Amino acid sequence: MIDKTFILRAAVAIILLTHSLPGMFDGGVNAFGESYLNQVGFAPLGVPIAWAIKLSHVVCAILLVLNRYIKPAAIVTIIILFMGIVMVHFKEGWFVVGGGRNGMEYNFLLICALVYIMFPNGLRSRA
């Protein structure tokens, strides 16, 4: 039987993979590391950090589909998404498209989805 989070886990996994894999093969990860991360103070580690980010998304996607190590994978991904909001998306505003460009709504929705996946029954007191 499929648990109640399967569809959401699969959807988030697809989003993480489609957001990560193309850049691994078209030079996008290296470009992000060199042209952004190195420029904002992470030099000379911009490219390795960019690869760590994208590889962590792939690992998280796999773990979401397998329904294994959900909380650690989600926490790492939430931290990365939050830092993306702080460093890149906040200054662009809320909307990714339409009312703006490159905004934070996409990351916000992924963070909310990951929190639900981690706590599908809500946050209950153990007392």
Stockholm file with secondary structure:
# STOCKHOLM 1.0

chainA/1-127         MIDKTFILRAAVAIILLTHSLPGMFDGGVNAFGESYLNQVGFAPLGVPIAWAIKLSHVVCAILLVLNRYIKPAAIVTIIILFMGIVMVHFKEGWFVVGGGRNGMEYNFLLICALVYIMFPNGLRSRA
#=GR chainA/1-127 SS CCCTTHHHHHHHHHHHHHHHHHHHHHSHHHHHIIIIIIIIIITTSHHHHHHHHHHHHHHHHHHHHHTCSHHHHHHHHHHHHHHHIIIIIGGGCSCSSSSSSSCSHHHHHHHHHHHHHHCTTCCCCCC
#=GC SS_cons         CCCTTHHHHHHHHHHHHHHHHHHHHHSHHHHHIIIIIIIIIITTSHHHHHHHHHHHHHHHHHHHHHTCSHHHHHHHHHHHHHHHIIIIIGGGCSCSSSSSSSCSHHHHHHHHHHHHHHCTTCCCCCC
//
